[in-house]
Amino acid sequence: MIKSFTIRDLPKEERPRERLVKFGEQALSAQELLQVILGRGIAGESVSVTAQKLLTQFGSLQKLAEASIEELSSIKGIGLAKATQIKAVFEIGRRLSTQTPPYKNKELTDPEKVCRLVKSKLKDYHKEHFYSIALNSRNHSIAEISVGSLSASIAHPREVFAEAIKNKAASVIFAHNHPSGDPEPSEEDLETTKRLVEAGKIMGIEVLDHIIVAGDKFLSFKEKGLL
């Protein structure tokens, strides 16, 4: 019976975990990083083979990040536990990429500037996601708040305006994505925005605009006369 190759068969200095410690994570290939995440393989298959199968199956790290739990679990050697580990790692990375420091000196005076600011934060979502930008009296961004999926229950004035009130914002700009690529607002978009504008008036916080980002396109409620 042929013995299956495992990470332990490599010289210690060539093992992914040891290489990461010695040279840093940047020195590892995508396959090696996946090996570190997965930890170990299964009977008859080393973790390096499992990691390579993931990359081969999905074609790239981006496609792997987009894969569902069910798609990941369908790969031999990737059960529910490892599938959730992979999803958790990619989600942490995505959240870190959106948590930039407040743009205290970033003046936002037109929709295109807002689109550029939030586009990178919303591009990887495959469901609608809501973003709020709190501004001071000079239209300088003082806080950026990711609220969650756009729905009547989540994009509630209580959550949406909480950070704006905390930061003593004079106004806010909202933004959310349309994964479909069509920036036209839905009835829910219009109704949610109307409710938020009314709530802002009660609290003395003006809603300056609501931007819908859809791929390389965007729509401004203000420019369309929808506010």
C-alpha positions in Angstrom: 0.0 0.0 0.0 1.4 3.4 -1.0 1.7 5.8 1.8 -0.1 9.2 1.2 2.2 12.2 1.3 1.5 14.6 4.2 2.9 17.9 5.4 4.9 16.1 8.0 6.9 14.4 5.1 8.3 17.8 4.2 11.5 19.2 5.9 10.3 21.3 8.8 11.6 24.5 7.3 9.5 23.9 4.1 6.2 23.4 5.9 3.7 26.3 5.3 3.2 27.1 9.0 6.9 27.2 9.7 7.6 29.3 6.5 4.9 31.8 7.6 6.5 32.2 11.0 10.0 32.6 9.5 9.3 34.7 6.4 5.9 36.2 7.0 2.5 35.5 5.4 3.4 37.4 2.2 6.0 34.8 1.3 3.4 32.0 1.1 1.6 31.0 -2.1 -2.2 30.9 -2.2 -2.1 27.2 -1.9 0.2 27.4 1.2 -2.1 29.9 2.9 -5.0 27.6 2.3 -3.1 24.8 3.9 -2.5 26.8 7.0 -6.2 27.6 7.2 -7.3 24.0 6.6 -4.8 22.6 9.1 -4.8 19.0 8.0 -6.0 16.8 5.2 -8.1 13.6 5.4 -7.3 9.9 5.3 -5.5 9.2 2.0 -5.2 12.9 1.0 -2.8 15.5 2.3 -3.9 19.0 3.0 -1.7 20.3 0.1 -3.8 18.2 -2.3 -7.1 19.5 -0.8 -5.8 23.1 -1.0 -4.9 22.6 -4.7 -8.3 21.1 -5.4 -10.0 24.2 -4.0 -7.9 26.5 -6.3 -8.4 24.3 -9.3 -12.2 23.9 -8.7 -12.9 27.6 -8.3 -10.1 29.1 -10.4 -9.0 32.0 -8.2 -9.1 33.2 -4.6 -11.8 35.7 -5.6 -14.1 32.9 -6.9 -13.2 30.8 -3.8 -14.2 33.7 -1.6 -17.6 33.9 -3.4 -18.3 30.2 -3.1 -21.2 29.1 -0.8 -20.9 26.8 2.1 -22.6 24.1 0.0 -20.2 24.6 -2.9 -17.2 24.3 -0.6 -18.6 21.3 1.2 -19.0 19.5 -2.1 -15.2 19.3 -2.4 -13.7 16.0 -1.0 -11.8 16.9 2.1 -13.8 20.0 2.9 -16.6 19.3 5.4 -18.9 21.8 7.0 -16.3 22.8 9.6 -13.6 23.6 7.1 -16.1 25.3 4.8 -17.1 27.6 7.6 -13.4 28.3 8.4 -12.8 29.4 4.9 -15.9 31.6 4.8 -14.9 33.2 8.1 -11.4 34.0 7.0 -12.5 35.7 3.8 -15.2 37.6 5.7 -12.6 38.9 8.2 -10.5 40.1 5.3 -13.4 41.8 3.6 -14.4 43.6 6.8 -10.9 44.8 7.4 -10.8 46.2 3.8 -13.8 48.3 4.6 -12.8 49.6 8.0 -10.8 52.6 7.0 -10.2 55.5 9.4 -12.8 58.3 9.4 -12.1 60.8 6.5 -12.0 63.8 8.8 -10.8 66.1 6.0 -12.6 64.4 3.1 -15.0 67.0 1.7 -18.0 65.3 0.0 -19.8 67.7 -2.3 -20.9 65.6 -5.2 -22.2 62.1 -5.9 -19.2 61.0 -7.9 -16.9 61.6 -4.9 -19.2 59.6 -2.7 -19.3 56.8 -5.2 -15.5 56.7 -5.3 -15.4 56.6 -1.5 -17.8 53.7 -1.0 -17.4 51.7 -4.3 -14.5 49.6 -3.0 -16.3 48.9 0.3 -19.5 47.6 -1.5 -18.0 45.8 -4.5 -17.7 42.3 -3.0 -21.2 42.1 -1.6 -23.6 39.7 -3.5 -26.5 41.0 -1.5 -27.6 44.6 -1.0 -25.7 46.3 1.7 -26.3 49.6 3.3 -23.7 52.3 4.1 -24.0 55.6 6.0 -21.6 58.5 6.0 -21.9 61.1 8.7 -20.7 64.6 7.9 -20.0 67.8 9.9 -21.3 71.3 9.0 -18.5 71.7 6.3 -19.5 68.4 4.6 -16.3 66.7 5.9 -16.8 63.0 6.5 -16.4 62.3 10.2 -17.6 58.7 10.4 -18.4 55.8 8.0 -21.0 53.2 9.2 -21.7 49.9 7.6 -25.2 49.0 8.7 -26.0 45.7 7.0 -28.3 44.3 4.3 -30.8 46.8 3.1 -34.2 45.9 4.5 -36.9 47.7 6.5 -35.7 45.9 9.7 -32.0 46.5 9.4 -31.9 49.9 7.7 -33.9 51.2 10.6 -33.5 54.9 11.6 -32.4 53.8 15.1 -29.3 52.0 13.7 -28.7 54.2 10.7 -28.6 57.5 12.8 -26.9 56.1 15.9 -23.3 56.9 14.9 -24.4 60.2 13.3 -25.8 61.3 16.6 -22.8 60.0 18.5 -20.5 62.0 16.2 -22.7 65.1 16.3 -23.2 65.0 12.6 -25.0 67.8 10.8 -25.9 65.6 7.8 -25.6 62.1 6.4 -25.2 60.5 3.0 -26.5 57.0 2.4 -25.2 54.5 -0.1 -26.0 50.9 -1.0 -25.1 48.5 -3.8 -27.1 46.7 -6.5 -25.4 43.5 -7.3 -27.6 43.2 -10.4 -25.7 46.0 -12.1 -28.8 48.2 -12.5 -28.6 51.4 -10.4 -32.3 52.2 -10.7 -34.0 52.3 -7.2 -36.6 49.7 -6.3 -39.8 50.6 -4.5 -38.2 49.4 -1.3 -35.2 51.7 -1.9 -37.6 54.7 -2.4 -39.7 53.8 0.7 -36.7 53.2 3.0 -35.1 56.5 1.9 -38.3 58.4 2.5 -38.6 57.0 6.0 -34.9 57.9 6.7 -35.3 61.4 5.4 -38.4 61.9 7.6 -36.5 60.5 10.7 -33.5 62.8 9.9 -35.8 65.9 9.9 -37.1 65.0 13.4 -33.5 64.6 14.7 -32.2 67.7 12.9 -29.9 65.6 10.7 -30.2 66.4 7.0 -30.1 63.5 4.5 -28.0 65.0 1.7 -28.1 62.1 -0.8 -28.6 58.4 -1.3 -26.2 56.8 -3.7 -26.9 53.4 -5.4 -23.6 51.8 -6.6 -24.0 49.2 -9.3 -20.7 48.0 -10.7 -19.2 51.0 -12.6 -22.5 52.9 -12.6 -24.2 54.8 -9.8 -27.4 56.8 -9.3 -27.9 59.8 -7.0 -31.3 60.3 -5.4 -30.5 64.0 -5.2 -29.6 64.4 -8.9 -32.7 62.5 -9.8 -34.9 64.6 -7.6 -35.9 61.7 -5.4 -35.2 63.3 -2.1 
